[in-house]
Amino acid sequence: MTSFPAVLQDIAVVVPEEVPAAEVEAAVRVGGGELLAEARVFDVYHGEQVGEGERSLALRLRFQAPDRTLTDEDVAELRSAIESRVAELGGRLRA
């Protein structure tokens, strides 16, 4: 266990219906790399706001480094990498 504080963030990703939630979680974990200590889906939304044939998955992310406190810049880079991985599944971050 590390004594450095975690950075918690919630994100929502919109993906095609047929993409399994486990695949989205796996892509997020790859994008987040070693500093992503936890990623889990906590909500699923279907409706007009996300479009036909798509759904929104809300994920809680916990970033943490064993040797330092993460900066906003560290986390922004990781979120960018996560966004790229989600795009490979045909998804996008929801604003």
Order of alpha helices (4+ residues) and beta strands (2+ residues): beta-alpha-beta-beta-alpha-beta
